[in-house]
Amino acid sequence: MAIIPLERKPLTLAERTYIPQILGGLKTTLARLLKPTETLEYPEQRPAIPSGYRGVPTLVRDPNGREKCVSCQLCEFVCPPKAIRITPGSIPVDAPTAHVEKAPQAFDIDMLRCIYCGLCQEVCPEEAIFLQAQYSMSGYTREEMVNHKDRLYELGGTLPDQHHKWDKKLAAEKHGNAH
């Protein structure tokens, strides 16, 4: 098999002096100089957050301020980087919600390990964990980047409960005791 060399046409004078390339670069530079600025003065100005953004995972309470998490540990098991740690705890027998479920004694999310995948939110049967639109988390130590249960509830706040699970069971129990 013979190798046939490619014949190239000779460069023109303009191509040999790189003038077209220099002019193309200057054109790009001038276009950027004349374009209005896109700089945001962060953190005073923040970019718009797109819908469906997966931010910081948090715990939420129901409209009556009760914990929705029942310490089933599904989020801990499904978390790919193992960023979630739950210590199950029991609800005292004399508590008004003692007949419903158990609650977490400790619930920690290590934000240095979290990859914001959203699997914890998808797997939660009680809709107790949600990814909020917060994207700016910072700290000086590793310990500051671990969100404990109280911090998770502070970040998550209260969300409407579509199921009214606690209220239905409380109402059913009251109705059952009345007969």
Residue pairs with C-beta under 8 A, 6 or more apart in sequence:
14 20
40 46
40 47
43 136
49 55
49 133
49 135
53 131
53 133
53 135
54 116
54 117
54 118
54 131
55 116
55 131
55 132
55 133
55 134
55 135
56 111
56 114
56 116
56 131
56 132
56 134
56 135
56 137
56 147
56 155
57 84
57 109
57 114
57 116
57 120
57 121
57 129
57 130
57 131
57 132
57 152
58 129
58 130
58 131
58 132
58 147
58 152
58 153
58 155
58 156
58 157
59 67
59 68
59 69
59 107
59 128
59 129
59 149
59 152
59 153
59 156
60 68
60 127
60 128
60 129
60 130
60 153
60 156
60 157
60 158
60 159
61 67
61 68
61 153
61 156
61 157
61 158
61 159
62 68
62 158
62 159
62 161
62 166
63 158
63 160
63 161
64 166
64 167
65 158
66 97
66 166
67 103
67 104
67 128
67 153
68 126
68 127
68 128
68 161
69 103
69 104
69 107
69 126
69 128
69 129
70 100
70 101
70 102
70 103
70 126
70 128
71 86
71 88
71 89
71 101
71 102
71 103
71 104
71 105
71 107
72 125
72 126
73 86
73 88
74 123
74 124
74 125
75 84
75 86
75 119
75 120
75 123
75 124
75 129
76 82
76 84
76 85
76 86
78 119
78 120
78 123
79 119
79 120
80 115
80 117
80 119
81 113
81 114
81 115
82 113
83 109
83 110
83 111
83 113
83 114
83 115
84 107
84 108
84 109
84 110
84 120
85 106
85 107
85 108
85 109
85 110
86 104
86 106
86 107
86 108
87 104
87 105
87 106
87 107
88 102
88 104
88 105
89 102
89 103
89 104
89 105
89 106
90 102
90 103
91 97
91 98
91 100
91 101
91 102
91 103
92 98
96 170
97 166
97 170
99 169
99 173
100 165
100 166
100 169
104 149
106 148
106 149
107 148
107 149
107 152
108 146
108 147
108 148
108 149
109 146
109 147
109 152
110 145
110 146
111 137
111 145
111 146
111 147
112 142
112 145
112 146
116 131
118 131
120 129
121 129
121 130
121 131
126 165
127 159
127 161
127 162
127 163
129 156
130 156
130 159
132 155
132 156
134 155
137 145
139 145
147 155
